[in-house]
Amino acid sequence: MMLQPLFTYNWQVREEWYALLAQLPEQELFKKRTGGVGTIMHTLIHISDVEYSWVRAIQGKEDIPLKQEQYTSLQEVKQLAKHYREQVEAFLFSDEFAAINQPIYASWLDDSFSKEEILHHIIAHEIHHIGQLSVWARELGIKPVSANFIYRNIL
């Protein structure tokens, strides 16, 4: 899959955000903010949830709605993301994934999409929200995680 490096990039950047945000008091992670999903914590959950939900759609599976309020610490969010990533990564790099060529229907929408459209959406979606985290970090006086693809040794 040609998009493997961009998924790897997103996962790498996400891990760096977890490390950076672990330095903040937990109340900052739950503080209501302008833009994004409303809080740093809910944005982190949303990023992993959207990735996982779309991959389940590609698999022909129903979405599993998440209750964001059940995640009360950064460690719990990291564990959720790790669990989801393991499943996403195993499927995205499998022969089963490569064989999918039919239109994809997501259980929460009435339209169909190509696998390529969905993959591009997943990547762009995370990058969009990482930008929001960068704005919030600057508002908190913290240098954000680098968005640079270069020097990550992904290719």
N, C-alpha and C positions, 0 to 999 in steps of 0.2 A: 504494500500500500504506500503510495507516494506521500501520504499525510502523516506517516509515522513520526517523522521528526517534529512536527508541530504539536502532536499529542505529547511527545516526550518533553518538549519545551514547556507546554502548559503544566504538566505534572511537576517538572523541576521548579518552575516559578512558584507554583502553589506551595510546595514544600518550603521554599525560602520565605514565603509569606507567613506560614505557620511559625517558623523559627523567629521571625521578626516580631510578630504579634504576641508571642509568648512573653515578651518583655513588658507588655502593657498590663496595667491593672485590669482585671476581668470586667469591671464595670464599664471601662472604655469600649470593650468589645460588644456590649449590649446597649450602649448609649444610642438613642435615636439620632439619626443624621439625615441630612438632605441628600436626596438622590439614591441611586442603587436600590437595594432591597430594604433599606432603612437602617440597618445596623451592620457593623463589620461581621458579627457572628452569623447573622442570617444571610449575608452575601456569600460567605464561605460555604455555608450549607447549600445554598441555592446553586452555586457553581457545580458542586459534585452531583447534586440531585438532577440537574438538567442533563448533564453528561450521561448519567446512568439511565435516566428515563428515555432519552433518545436512542441509546444503544439497545435497550429493551424493546423499543419500537422496531428497530431494525431486525431484532430476533423474532418479531411477531408476538411478543409478550405484552401483557397489560402493564400499565404503569402502577407503581406502588407508591401511593401518596405518602409524603413524609410530614410528620408533625414537628415543625422546627422547635417548638417550645420544649420538646423532650430532650434537646441537646443543651446542656447547661454549662459546658466547659469547652475550652479549646481542645483539650485532649479527647473528649468525646467526638468532636467534629473531625479531628484528625483520624480517629479510628473509623468513623463512618466513611470518610474519603478513601482510606486505605482499603477497606472492605470493597467499596464500589470499584476502585481502580483495579484491584486484582481481577475482578470479574470482567470489567471493560477491556482491560489489556489482553486477557486470555482470549476473549472473543474477537477483538479487532485484529489480532494477528493470527487468526486461525483459518484453516481451509474452509470451514463452514461460512465464515464471514466473506471470504473471497468469492464464494459461489453465489452470493445473493445479487440478483440483477433485477428483480421485480420491483414495482412501486411499493413504497413503505407507507403504511397507515399508522399514525399515532392514535392511541385510544382517546386522547383529549382533543383531537382535531378531526374535522370532516374531510380534509384534503389529503392527497397522497404526495409523496416526495421521493426523489431518487436518493439512493444511499449516499452519493457524492454531495448532494445538497445538504443532507443532514450532517455529514462529517464536517463540511465547511461551516455550518451553523454552530456546531458544538465548539469548534476552535475559536470562531469569532466571538461567540457568546462569552467564553471565559476571558478572552483578551479584553473585551469591553468592561467586564466587572473588575478585572485586575487594574484597569485604568481608574475606576472609581476608588478602589482601595488606595491607589497612589495619591489621589487627591486628599482622601481622609488622612493618610499618613502625614502628608505635608501640613495639613491643618493641625495635627498633633505635634508638629515639630520634629518628625521622624523622617529620615531619608528613606524613600521607598525602595523596594526590591527593583533591581535593574530589569527593564523590559527587553534588554538587548539579546538578540538571538546569537550574535557573534560572541565568541569566547566561551560558549557553553559546551563545546566539543560534542555536539549532538550528531553531526553528519559524519 
